[in-house]
């Protein structure tokens, strides 16, 4: 494990503000926790006595369950709050909800919210830890961390890799977190999408932009395929589904022209037959299910580190 830096943050809100060393510490900590999931008794007492609250304002299966499993494997108590049946429906504000959870002596809030910046705002008002599980179109830091963990595990490094991110870049918090994280660790990132789905200024984050899927795949060591978020197409401006598959979909025929051992990644849920074919999603190049497995170790690491950071902050204040 990285001994050169100690984790001091009480929150994980995004990768934009993290240093390379902090990201590497999370990945190294996750590596040490991954072994826990292979045991007959899949638990360690690292967060015994701590309470983790999953506060999700948007639907989620993978991320919420992954955080719940991660917390339980650290021996924490877990509470899941469904906002559609909570006081949020009665008009309670996000900060009031957070303050009440803090008053109940919880230790960590894992929050997904449909507004960008919601996690940052909540963290400013609370003394307990906040982990961003996705906020609007802003960031999804733990998804990017598990993506990077998988890349490093499969390819042995991140420095110098060519990683292409293909799909709905404009609406993707996953893309933004991946760009921040990968470039800080020395990877070269290319984003590929129809012109209408490439947000202005993405190059300033350090990514190269192309609208040609063949160019994006040519020298890529890995391709991270993003879901087309058709539910956000209020103006019917997106390409039609079959048109998108034809021009940008990751198919077996396209992979034949790429590197033989290119890794195929996807944060889920998949739109099979739109952004990715079933042959590719279930094929030998796919590491999609390995990403899901690695998400547990990464989220164990994040929960463990923010709990440490909060304890250190309290020690300083006292």
C-alpha positions in Angstrom: 0.0 0.0 0.0 1.2 3.6 -0.7 2.9 4.8 2.4 3.9 8.2 1.0 0.6 9.9 1.6 -2.0 9.8 4.4 -5.7 10.2 3.5 -7.1 13.3 5.3 -10.3 14.1 3.4 -13.6 13.4 5.2 -15.5 13.3 1.8 -15.1 11.9 -1.7 -16.9 14.3 -4.0 -15.1 13.9 -7.3 -11.8 13.2 -9.0 -11.2 16.7 -10.3 -9.9 17.8 -6.9 -7.9 14.7 -6.1 -4.2 14.5 -6.6 -2.6 11.6 -8.5 -1.2 10.3 -5.2 -4.7 10.3 -3.6 -6.1 8.3 -6.5 -3.3 5.9 -6.3 -3.9 5.5 -2.6 -7.5 4.6 -3.2 -6.5 2.0 -5.8 -3.9 0.5 -3.6 -6.3 0.3 -0.7 -8.9 -1.4 -2.9 -6.3 -3.9 -4.0 -5.8 -4.9 -0.3 -9.6 -5.2 0.2 -10.3 -7.2 -2.9 -9.1 -10.4 -1.3 -11.9 -10.1 1.3 -14.5 -11.0 -1.3 -12.8 -14.3 -2.0 -13.0 -15.5 1.6 -15.6 -17.9 3.0 -16.6 -15.3 5.5 -16.5 -12.1 3.5 -16.1 -9.6 6.4 -13.4 -7.5 8.1 -14.1 -5.3 11.2 -12.7 -2.1 9.7 -15.9 -0.1 10.1 -17.5 -2.0 12.9 -19.7 0.4 14.9 -20.0 2.8 12.0 -23.3 3.5 10.2 -23.5 4.1 6.5 -26.7 5.7 5.0 -27.4 5.2 1.3 -29.4 8.3 0.2 -30.4 7.9 -3.4 -32.6 10.6 -5.2 -32.3 8.7 -8.5 -33.0 5.1 -9.3 -29.9 2.8 -9.0 -29.3 -0.9 -8.8 -25.6 -1.5 -9.3 -24.2 1.5 -7.4 -26.5 1.3 -4.4 -26.2 -2.5 -4.0 -22.4 -2.3 -4.5 -22.1 0.4 -1.7 -24.3 -1.7 0.6 -22.3 -4.9 0.0 -19.0 -2.9 0.5 -20.2 -1.4 3.8 -21.4 -4.7 5.1 -18.1 -6.4 4.2 -16.5 -3.7 6.4 -18.9 -4.7 9.2 -20.7 -1.3 9.1 -24.5 -1.0 9.7 -26.3 0.1 6.6 -29.5 2.1 6.2 -31.1 2.6 2.7 -33.4 5.6 2.3 -35.8 5.6 -0.6 -36.5 9.2 -1.2 -39.8 8.5 -2.9 -41.2 7.3 0.5 -39.3 9.7 2.7 -39.9 13.2 4.0 -38.4 14.5 0.8 -41.8 14.0 -0.7 -43.2 16.4 1.9 -40.9 19.2 0.9 -37.9 18.6 3.1 -34.7 20.1 1.7 -31.5 18.2 1.0 -29.6 19.9 3.8 -32.4 19.3 6.3 -32.4 15.6 5.3 -28.7 15.5 5.8 -28.8 17.3 9.1 -31.4 14.8 10.4 -29.3 11.9 9.3 -26.3 13.4 11.1 -28.4 13.9 14.2 -29.2 10.2 14.2 -25.4 9.7 14.6 -24.7 8.2 11.2 -21.1 8.4 10.1 -21.2 8.4 6.3 -23.8 9.4 3.7 -23.5 7.9 0.2 -25.6 10.1 -2.0 -26.8 10.0 -5.6 -28.6 13.1 -6.8 -30.0 14.4 -10.1 -28.5 17.9 -9.6 -24.8 18.6 -10.3 -23.0 19.9 -7.2 -25.5 18.4 -4.7 -22.9 16.3 -2.9 -20.5 19.2 -2.6 -23.3 21.4 -1.1 -24.3 18.7 1.4 -20.7 18.1 2.5 -20.2 21.8 3.3 -23.1 21.6 5.8 -22.2 18.4 7.6 -19.5 17.2 9.9 -20.1 13.5 8.8 -18.6 12.1 5.6 -20.3 12.4 2.2 -19.5 10.1 -0.7 -20.7 11.2 -4.1 -22.4 8.3 -5.9 -23.2 10.4 -8.9 -24.5 14.0 -9.1 -26.3 15.2 -12.2 -23.9 15.4 -15.2 -21.0 16.3 -12.9 -19.1 13.3 -11.6 -19.4 9.7 -10.6 -16.0 9.2 -8.9 -16.3 5.6 -7.6 -17.3 4.4 -11.1 -14.2 5.9 -12.6 -12.1 4.5 -9.8 -13.4 1.0 -10.4 -12.8 1.5 -14.1 -9.2 2.5 -13.4 -8.8 -0.4 -10.9 -9.9 -2.8 -13.6 -7.6 -1.4 -16.2 -4.6 -1.6 -13.9 -5.5 -5.1 -12.8 -5.9 -6.4 -16.4 -3.1 -4.4 -18.2 -0.7 -3.9 -15.3 -0.6 -0.1 -15.6 -2.5 3.0 -16.5 0.4 5.3 -17.4 0.7 5.5 -21.2 -2.5 3.6 -22.0 -4.8 4.8 -24.8 -8.4 4.7 -23.5 -11.3 5.7 -25.7 -14.7 6.7 -24.2 -17.5 6.3 -26.7 -21.1 7.3 -26.3 -23.3 10.0 -24.7 -20.4 12.2 -23.4 -22.6 15.3 -23.0 -24.8 13.7 -20.2 -22.2 11.4 -18.7 -20.8 12.0 -15.2 -18.9 8.7 -15.7 -17.0 10.2 -18.7 -16.0 13.3 -16.7 -14.7 11.4 -13.7 -12.8 9.0 -16.0 -11.2 11.8 -17.9 -10.1 13.5 -14.7 -8.8 10.3 -13.2 -7.1 8.7 -16.3 -5.3 11.8 -17.3 -3.9 12.4 -13.8 -2.5 8.8 -13.9 -0.9 9.4 -17.3 -3.3 7.8 -19.7 -4.2 9.3 -23.1 -8.0 9.7 -23.4 -10.1 10.0 -26.6 -13.8 10.7 -26.5 -16.0 9.8 -29.4 -19.6 10.7 -30.0 -21.9 12.3 -32.5 -21.1 16.0 -32.6 -24.3 17.0 -30.7 -23.2 14.7 -27.8 -19.8 16.2 -27.3 -19.9 19.0 -24.7 -18.0 22.2 -25.4 -14.7 22.5 -23.6 -14.1 18.8 -23.1 -10.7 19.2 -24.6 -9.7 21.5 -21.8 -10.0 18.5 -19.4 -7.2 16.8 -21.4 -9.2 14.6 -23.8 -8.9 14.3 -27.5 -12.2 14.5 -29.5 -13.2 12.6 -32.6 -16.5 11.9 -34.3 -15.0 8.8 -36.1 -15.4 5.5 -34.3 -12.7 3.9 -36.4 -10.2 6.5 -35.3 -11.3 6.1 -31.6 -10.7 2.3 -31.7 -7.6 2.2 -33.9 -4.9 2.3 -31.2 -7.0 2.0 -28.1 -6.0 -0.4 -25.3 -9.5 -0.1 -23.8 -12.8 1.3 -24.9 -15.3 2.4 -22.3 -18.8 2.3 -23.8 -21.4 4.7 -22.4 -25.1 4.2 -22.4 -27.1 6.3 -24.7 -29.4 8.3 -22.4 -32.4 8.5 -24.7 -34.6 9.6 -21.8 -32.8 13.0 -21.8 -33.6 13.6 -25.5 -36.4 16.1 -25.0 -36.0 17.7 -28.4 -35.6 14.4 -30.4 -32.2 15.6 -31.4 -30.3 12.3 -30.8 -29.5 9.9 -33.6 -32.1 7.1 -34.0 -31.1 3.9 -32.3 -30.3 1.9 -35.4 -28.4 4.9 -36.9 -26.4 5.2 -33.7 -25.5 1.5 -33.7 -24.4 1.7 -37.4 -22.2 4.8 -36.9 -20.9 4.4 -33.3 -21.9 1.0 -31.9 -19.2 -1.3 -30.6 -19.7 -4.5 -32.7 -17.7 -7.6 -33.4 -16.8 -6.3 -36.9 -15.4 -3.1 -35.4 -13.4 -5.0 -32.8 -11.7 -7.0 -35.5 -10.1 -3.8 -36.7 -8.9 -2.9 -33.2 -6.1 -4.3 -31.1 -6.5 -8.0 -30.5 -6.6 -7.7 -26.7 -8.6 -4.4 -26.4 -10.6 -4.3 -23.2 -14.3 -3.5 -23.5 -15.9 -1.8 -20.6 -19.3 -0.4 -19.7 -20.7 1.2 -16.5 -24.1 -0.3 -17.1 -27.0 -0.6 -17.6 -26.4 -1.8 -21.2 -28.5 -0.9 -24.1 -27.8 -4.1 -26.1 -28.0 -3.7 -29.8 -27.6 0.1 -29.5 -24.3 1.2 -28.1 -22.9 -2.3 -27.9 -23.8 -5.7 -29.4 -24.5 -8.7 -27.3 -21.6 -10.5 -29.0 -19.2 -7.9 -27.7 -20.8 -7.4 -24.3 -20.5 -11.2 -23.6 -17.3 -11.7 -25.6 -13.8 -12.5 -24.6 -12.7 -8.8 -24.6 -15.4 -7.8 -22.2 -14.5 -7.0 -18.6 -18.0 -5.6 -17.7 -18.8 -8.1 -15.0 -15.3 -7.8 -13.6 -15.9 -4.1 -13.2 -19.0 -4.9 -11.1 -16.9 -7.2 -8.9 -14.1 -4.6 -8.6 -16.6 -2.0 -7.6 -17.1 -3.6 -4.2 -13.3 -3.4 -3.4 -13.1 0.2 -4.6 -16.1 1.2 -2.6 -14.8 -0.6 0.5 -11.6 1.4 0.1 -13.5 4.7 -0.3 -15.7 4.1 2.8 -12.7 3.1 4.8 -10.6 6.1 3.8 -13.3 8.8 4.3 -14.0 7.3 7.8 -10.3 7.6 8.6 -10.3 11.2 7.2 -13.3 12.2 9.4 -11.7 10.6 12.5 -8.5 12.5 11.8 -10.4 15.8 11.4 -12.2 15.2 14.7 -8.9 14.5 16.5 -7.5 17.8 15.1 -10.5 19.7 16.3 -10.3 18.2 19.8 
